C-alpha cells in the first residue's frame, strides 16, 4: 500500500501537541518550530527540558480545544 504524503504546509510553532510515539507517547507538549533538517518538528514534552524531533501525523498530532471559539484553534 502506498503511503500518502501530507501536503500541509502549516506552521505549528507554539501549538499544543500530543506525542504519539517513543518514551513520551501519550504526553502533551508544545511545538517550538521546524527541526534543523526542516523535515520534522521540534517538540518539547511538558515538564521536561527535552527537545524531540518528530514527524507530523506519524509521531505527533495537534491538540484542539473545543471548549473555546474554533477560530482560535
C-alpha atoms as one frame of an Amber mdcrd trajectory, in Angstrom:
protein
   0.000   0.000   0.000   1.431   3.375  -0.989   1.766   5.957   1.741   0.181
   9.311   1.158   2.324  12.354   1.856   0.646  15.248   3.613   0.540  18.481
   1.633   0.042  20.575   4.743   2.477  23.446   4.977   1.191  24.927   8.259
   3.433  26.490  10.847   2.796  24.577  14.055   5.109  26.772  16.159   3.503
  27.377  19.550   0.812  24.740  19.023  -0.138  22.240  21.700   0.537  18.677
  20.559   0.038  15.065  21.613   3.108  12.857  21.287   2.224   9.504  19.704
   5.480   7.527  19.817   8.571   6.883  21.919   9.187   7.358  25.639   6.774
  10.299  25.794   3.872   8.626  23.939   0.555   9.858  25.312   2.051  13.039
  26.769   1.282  16.570  25.719   3.859  19.121  24.665   4.437  22.228  22.611
   5.865  22.644  19.118   8.786  25.053  19.112   9.408  25.095  15.349  10.939
  23.153  12.495  13.854  20.846  13.229  17.287  21.529  11.780  16.692  19.107
   8.896  13.450  21.006   8.006  11.639  17.647   7.642  10.482  17.195  11.220
   9.272  19.435  14.037  10.986  20.249  17.340   8.641  19.238  20.171   9.162
  19.876  23.882   7.201  17.469  26.116   5.500  19.171  29.080   7.508  19.099
  32.307  10.840  18.374  30.613  13.692  20.295  29.079  13.959  17.771  26.235
  13.556  18.590  22.560  12.264  15.773  20.364  12.472  15.701  16.570   9.110
  14.312  15.436   7.225  13.871  12.167   3.716  15.357  11.997   0.866  12.855
  11.828   3.125   9.813  12.324   4.794  10.790  15.613   2.679  13.679  16.933
  -0.708  15.273  16.369  -2.237  18.660  17.085  -4.483  19.149  20.109  -7.735
  21.006  19.588  -9.537  22.872  22.380 -13.262  22.500  21.689 -14.214  24.482
  24.809 -13.304  27.769  23.086 -14.012  29.564  19.852 -12.991  27.187  16.993
 -11.477  30.146  15.110  -8.797  30.360  17.828  -7.610  26.745  17.365
